[in-house]
Amino acid sequence: MSIKVSSTVIIDDSKNANLANLIVKSNLAYVSPNAANTITSAMLNGGTLSWSGNAGQLFSITDSLTGTIFSVNDISGIPLITANASGVVSFVTTGGFVSYGASAAVTAAGTVQANATLLTRPISVVSTVAAGANSIVFPTAEAGMRLLVMNTSATALNVYPAVGGAINAGGTNAAYSLPAGGKLEYVAVSTTQWYSLNATYA
């Protein structure tokens, strides 16, 4: 049996106790309003719930305490993102790239934390730094956050943490100086502490 949903279906178990548990023993197909696209969910033998579209398998979830439990695939079915039961998440292990948001031309502003330019992407190229406008400030940190800052200008850049934060051993709210031509990665280990690594000064 196949069920096709092309509109909205509301299951309200308060109106009918028989709908308290809905069991689908075959495929469930979701059809776009113009019928051009269909995404089908199917429970496979072995405990895998798979979603497939017009172009092939999209992603799957497996009921297991070992091996891969979640997978997102490319158009040919090759996994792009996988998560296994031991807590390891992998990206494009068989080919491809992981892309992060980048700002290619950031202009520094101000000389103190309060009026510095706020970074909005993981990778920032600070191309304009003036003597009276030479500061950037990080967003509020989350443990595990990584920021890459490249100062391509001819002027040293003041790098501030968000209010209440610190970079290395510089103290709360203190600026870290990134010289002209400097490229540095910053890693947050908590909501207030950043550490720098992987420096290039050229």
Buried (B, 14 or more C-beta within 10 A) or exposed (E): EEEEEEEEEEEEEEEEEEEEEEEEEEBBBBBEEEEEEBBBBBBEEEEBEBBBEEEEBBBBBBEEEEEBBBBBBBEEEBBBBBBBEEEEEBEBEEEEEEEEEEBEEBEBBBBEBEEBBEBEBBBBBBBBBEEEBBBBBBBEBEEEBEBBBBBBBEBBBBBBBBEEBBBEEBEEBBBBEBEEBBBBBBBBEEEBBBEBEEEEEE
